[in-house]
């Protein structure tokens, strides 16, 4: 019996969103903490221009970008686990 036979075939949208977004949220929290512990948002330069953001704005944008990246990874994993007919 393979591991894929234990997976339910019809997962509700609510369940799928939680399976994708919750781990992505946790990874984004960790990634944001590590990234901004190493880099000061007030000294960041993007495309030869210093960021003109308040520190809280940089933290928010960074967190959302990390969350989006992690969510895309979790979604890809979820889609790959679907049974191919």
N, C-alpha and C positions, 0 to 999 in steps of 0.2 A: 504494500500500500504506500503510494508516494505521498509526499507532504501536500501536493496540490489538490489531492482528492479530499482533503479535510476542509478546504476553503468553501464557504457558501457561494453559490453561483449568482444569486441575486442580492446584492448588498444595496440598501437604501442610500439615497443621495446624502441624507443627514449623516449616516454612519461613515460613508466614504469621505465626506468633508472633514469629519472629526479625525479619521485615520490619517488624512493628509495634513491638515492644518495644525493639529496639536503637536506632533513631533517636530514639525517645521518651526513652530513657535518656540519650543524648548531649544532647538539648535540655534535659532536666531538670537535668543537671549545669551547663550554661551558665546556665540561668534561676536556679538556686539560688545560684550564685556572684554573679550580677549583683544579684539581689534582696537577699541578705544583705550585700552590700557597701554597699548604700544604706540598709538598715534594720537596726537593732539588735534582735534578738529579745527582749532583756530590757526594752525600752522599748515594745513593741508593745501596743496596746490594741484589744481586740475586744469589740464590744457594750458599751462603757463599762466594761470590766473589763480590768485589766492581766493579761497572760498569766502564769500561775503555772507556767512550765516552765523547766527547765534549758536553757541555750543549745543543747546537743547535741540535746535532745529537739525543740526548735523547728526546728533545722536538718533533723533527720530527717523530721519531719512536713511541713515545707516541701518537701523533696526528693520525698517520696512523692506529695504533692499535685501538684507540677509534673509528675512522671512520669505520674500518672494522666491529667492534662489532655492532655499530649503524646501518650500512648498512645491516647486517645479520638480525637484528631485524625488520627493515623496509621491507626487502624482505619477511620475514616470514609473516608479516602482509599483504603484497600485495598478496602473494600466498593464504592466508586464505580467502581473500575477493573474490577470483575467484569463479564463480558459479560452483557448482558440478552438473554434468549432471547425 
